[in-house]
Amino acid sequence: MPDLIHDLVNDRIQTLHREAAEQRLILRLSRVERARRRVDRANDRLRVALSRQV
């Protein structure tokens, strides 16, 4: 019985670690997407500014 409890605890710990890693990845991806949108907006502003120069 103690082995079963030990295995269940270890499985739960592994699940929590995996879920935490997934959350970190999701957070990184959302930061990258946000940065990409900022770059796109900056490129749009630059394109407009350059077209006014011509």
C-alpha positions in Angstrom: 0.0 0.0 0.0 2.7 2.5 0.8 4.2 1.9 -2.7 0.8 2.7 -4.3 0.6 6.0 -2.3 4.2 6.8 -3.2 3.5 6.2 -6.9 0.3 8.3 -6.8 2.2 11.2 -5.2 5.0 10.9 -7.7 2.5 10.9 -10.6 0.8 14.0 -9.2 4.1 15.8 -8.8 5.0 14.9 -12.4 1.6 16.2 -13.6 2.0 19.5 -11.7 5.5 19.9 -13.2 4.2 19.2 -16.7 1.3 21.6 -16.2 3.6 24.3 -15.0 5.9 23.9 -18.0 2.9 24.1 -20.3 1.8 27.4 -18.6 5.3 28.8 -19.0 5.2 28.0 -22.7 1.8 29.5 -23.1 3.0 32.7 -21.4 6.1 32.9 -23.6 4.0 32.3 -26.7 1.6 35.1 -25.7 4.5 37.5 -25.2 5.9 36.6 -28.6 2.5 37.2 -30.2 2.1 40.5 -28.4 5.6 41.6 -29.5 4.9 40.5 -33.1 1.7 42.7 -33.1 3.8 45.7 -31.8 6.3 45.1 -34.6 3.6 45.0 -37.2 2.1 48.2 -35.9 5.5 49.9 -35.9 6.1 48.7 -39.5 2.7 50.1 -40.5 3.6 53.5 -38.9 7.0 53.5 -40.6 5.5 52.6 -44.0 3.0 55.5 -43.7 5.7 57.9 -42.6 8.0 56.9 -45.5 5.2 57.2 -48.0 4.6 60.8 -46.9 8.3 61.5 -47.4 8.1 60.7 -51.1 
